[in-house]
C-alpha cells in the first residue's frame, strides 16, 4: 500500500478513496430497501408468479429505450460540470406521475425515469473526461445500473463488490468494443443488446424493490417522486465512483488502480 501511495499523487489517492467509499458502502436507497426487506418479501408473495420475468422484460425495454435517447440532448464536452439537481427534479416529476397510477403505469413510467437517470450518468461520465460518443463509454454508462444494486439478502454473496461486478460484465463490455471497431453495425447493436440483457437482470432487482416499496403503506404515502429521487441519488453516486475509477485507470493503468482499490477494501 505504501508503494502504491508513492506512485499516485495525493489528490488522486484522495479521489480513489472517495470512489471506494461511494461504491462499497451502501447509500440511502440500499439502507431503506434493507429496512423494508420483510414487508417487500410479503408483498412479492401477493404478485403473480410471472412478475419477476415481466419486470426483467420491462427493465430491458426501458434500458434499450434509454440507451437510444439519453445522448440526444448532451454535447460531447469532457469535464463539463454535471447537472445533478436538474436530473433529480426531472426524475421526481416522472415518479410522481407514475406513482399516481401505481404499478399499472410501471411499463410507461420506467422508460422515462430510466432515460433521465442514464442521461445523468452520461453527464457525470462527461464531467470525468469521458468521450460520451464512444461505444466503450456508452457501455460503461450502462454498467452503472448493475453497480451497488440494492439486492435482498440472498443476493448479497453474489458479485456485490465493484470489481466483481465489472468482471462479471467484462466479456459483454469487451464485445461492444470489438464489434464497434470491426465496423459492423449489426454486430455492434447485438453486443449492446447482450450487455443490456445482463445489466437488466441486476437493475431489475432494484426496479422490483422500487415498485414493491410503493405497495408498502408507509412508503406509498411518500409517493413515487420521493422514491425516484432516492434511486437517482443512488445511481449518481455509483456513476461518480465508477468514472473516477475509470479516470484513474486511464492515468495509471487498470492493474495499479485495481490493486490500490482492493488494498483499501482489505484495510
ABEGO torsion letter per residue (X at the ends): XAAAAAABBAAAAAAAAAAAAAAABBBAAAAAAAAAAAAAAAAAAABBAAAAAAAAAAAAAAAAAAAAAAAAABBBBBGBBBBAAAAAAAAAAAAAAAAAAEAAAAAAAAAAAAAAAAAAAAAAAAAAGBBAABAAAAAAAAAAAABGBBBBAAAAABGABAAAAAAAAAAAAAAAAAAAAAGBAAAAAAAAAAAAAAAAAAAAAAAAAAAAAAABAAAAAAEAAAAAAAAAAAAAAAAAAAAAAAAAAAAAEAAAAAAAAAAAAAX
